[in-house]
Amino acid sequence: MGTSPVAFVIGAGNVIGQAVGSTLKDEGYQVALGSRTGANFGDGFLSVKIDVLEPATVAAAFDEVTRHLGPPAVVVFNREWCSSMIPRRHALDGFSFKAVSFEHIPTEDDPLSLPREAFEKHLALGTAVFDAARHALAGFRKLDPGGAGSPRSFIVTGNIAPFWVPKAKYLTIQLQKVIAAYLTELFAGSYRTEGVQWVFHKIDESIYCDADDVVRFYFALQVTAQGGPPESELSGEAHAIAYKRILENSSQGEWDVWFVADGSPYTGDKPGLP
């Protein structure tokens, strides 16, 4: 167990997870990469088996990371449930994207035609953010607020689905991410003062103080320059750059972090589909 801060990337079996993990390693973090198979990601990483739909494996994974590296100061929730039913592209009212956590409902305009089992599967992935965040916060509380890796950050890899007007045909993808976004916003507000540190500054003859929030929660999403789904522009490197910038923030800031293909902040309006 070293003295460097620890980062745990959940859902490391794709380009986003691996890019984020590699960047955090380059930034001096001890990095654990979690996947459903527990695949070996090579030297310099702790490979951990975790299935976010199985609470026992989530608890065991956090325990393993803590035992080998220490409590994580950064947790990235990058897990999506991918339907093998849909390997093709789908049009979203003028946008198109490669479906990842999306499953067709049997009848396009009939949300109740989705089988209960499928509904619960997508619901469970959204609520899995709750379980992961609970374990992350427990680890954050074991760390010295002013120690290595401060502040403590929980980052959810998101998309723009929570910001769309609800539509039946997008039920499964919206269900997952709407829950994740709601929980992230809730946690960001609820724990804003968790472990807060007061920083005093003397300017001329006056004393000023700022609150340095220690525990932070983010829902991060890549979009196009126009604010749409990134489609072919989806980039692991962009996520890595954006997440690095999040960790360099001087305060919580916005809970929803929008960025574009080069990892820089999205500066346009935050759109929703009509």
N, C-alpha and C positions, 0 to 999 in steps of 0.2 A: 504494500500500500504506500503510494508515494505522497508527496506534498502538493503536487499539482492538482488543480480542480478536475472534477470528473464530469463527463458528459455521457448521457445514455440516449442513444438514438433508437427508437422503437419503430420497426419497419424499415430495416436497412437493406432489404432484398431488392431495392430498385435504385435507379440512378440518383434520385433525390437523396435518399438516405445515405448512400455511399459518398456522395459529393459533400454533404453536410458533415459526415463523420470525418472525412479526410481533412476538410478545412479546420474543424475543431482540433484535430490532432496537430495540425501545423501551427495552430494558435497556442499550443502548449497544454491542451487538455489531455487527460487520460480518457480514452474513448471506449465505451462498450457499445457494440452493435447488436441489436436484437432482431431476430427473425423467427418465423414459425418453424423453420428447419434447424435453427441453431448453426447455420453454415459457418465455416471458418473463413473469415475475411482477411486473413493474413497476419503477418507479424505487426505488432504495434497496436492491435485491437483485441479487446476481450469480446469473444463471440458468445452470445447468450441466446438460449431458446425461449421464445415467448409467443404466446397466442393470446391476443387481447380479448378474444371471445371466451377464454377460459381463465376466470379469476385466479385460480390456484397457480397457474403458470406466471401470471403477472406478479403476484406476491413473491414467488420463488425467484423470478428474474431480478427484481429489485434487491432481494436478499443476496443474490449471487454477486451483483455489481457492488453492493456495499461491502460484502465480505472480501472481495478481491481488490477493489480500488478505493472504496470509501463511498459515502453518500453522494449521489449526483448533485452537482450545482446547476446543471442544465439537463433538462429532459425534452427531447423532441418526439412528439407523437406524429408519426408519419405513416400510420397504418390505414389502409383502405381495404374493404372487402370487394374483390373483383369478380364480376359475374362472367363465367366462361361462356355464357349464352351470347355475349355481344362483343365479337372481335372487330366489328366494323365501325364506321363513323356515323354520327347522328347529327342532324341539323337542329339548331336551337334558334328558331325564328331569326334567321339571318346569320347566326354564328354556327360554326361546326367544331366538333371536338372529338377526340378519340375517347370513347367511353371507358372509364376505369372502374368506378364504383357505382355502376348503373345497371339496372335490370329493367327490361320492358315490363310494363303491366299488360296483362292479357288483352284488355280493351283500352285503347289510348285515352279516352276521356272518362273512364270509369275507374277511379282509384280503388274502389272496394272490390274490384275484380282481382286485385293482387292477393295471392294466397296468404293466409295468416303466417305460415312458416317463413315465407320470404319477407314479409313485413317485419317479423320479429328479428330476423337475421340482420336486416339493415338498421333496425332500431338498436339492436345490441351493439353494433359497431359505434353508433353515435354515443351511447351511454358508456362505452368502454373508456372514453375520454375521462369520465368521472373517476373511474377506478384508478387509472394511471395517474391522474392529478392528485388523488388522495395519497398514493404511495410517494409521489414526488414531493408533496408538501411535508410529509413525515420526514423525508430525508433532508429537506431544506432546513427543518427545525433542529436537526442534529448538528448543523454546521455553524461555525462562528460567523455571525453576521458581517463582520469586517474582514473575514479571512479570504483565502484564495478563491477566485471564482465569484466573488460577490459583484452584483446581485444574483439571486437565484431566479432562473427563468424556465418556464414551461411553454413550449412553442408547439402549436398544432399546425400541421401542414393542411391548409384549407383550399377552397376554391370559391368561385363567386355564387355558388348555388344558394347560400343563405340570403343573398341580396336580390334574388329574383322574386317576382310576384309568384305565389304558389300556382303550380299547374299540375294537373293530374299525371301527365306523361313524364314529368320529372320527379315523381313521388320518391323513388328510392334514393336518388342522389341527393335530393333536397333533405330528405329525412335525416340522413347521416350528418350532413354538414350543418344543417340548421341547429340540431341538438349540440353539436360540437361548438358552434359559434356562440350559442346562448350560454353554454357553460363557461366558455372562455371569458366572455364579457362579465358574467356573474362573478367569476373568481378574481378577475382583474380588479373589480370594484371592492369585493369583500376583503381581499388580503392586501390592499394598497398600503395599509399601515402596519402590516406584519413585519416586525423587526425593524421598523423605521429608525433611521439614524439622523440626528440633527447635526448639520454641518454649519459651523459659524464662520463668518467672514468679516474682516474688519476693513472697511472702506473709508478712507479719511479718518474721521473721529467717530464714525458710526459703526455699530455692530449689526450685522444681518445674519439670519439663519435660514437654511434651506433644508427641506426634508428629503433625505436620500432613501427612497423606497427600496426594499431589499428583495421582496418576493413579487414576481411579475408573471403575467400570463398573456400570451399572444396567439392570435389566429392569423396566420400569414398566408397570403395568396398571390400567385403570379397572374397577371392579366396582360392583355395587349396594350399598346399605346392608346387604343380607343376604349379600353376598359372591358374588353370581351374575354372569353376563354382563350388561353394561350395556344391551344392546338399544337401545331408543329413547333412552336416557339418554346414549349415547355422544356425547362432546362434545370438540371441538377445544379449546375454552376451558379445560375441565377439565385436559386434558393440558398445556396451556401453563402453567397455574398450578402444577401438580404438578412440571413440569420446572424451572420457575423456582425452586421451593422446593428441589429436588434440588441445584441449582447454588449455593444459599446454605448448604448443609450445611457444618458445621465439620469433618466427617470423613466417611469412606466410609459408615459405618452399614450397614444391610442392603442386600444387592445387589438384592433384590426389593422394589419400592416399589409399594404398593397404595393406590389413592385412589378417591374417589367422585365423583359428578356435579358437585359444586361445586369440585373440585380438592383438597379437604382429605383428610388421611390416612384410610384405612379402619381402623377400630379394633376390628372384630370378629375372630372366629376365621378362620383361613385354611382354607377348606373344600376338599373334593374330592368329586366325585360318587361315589356308591356303585357 
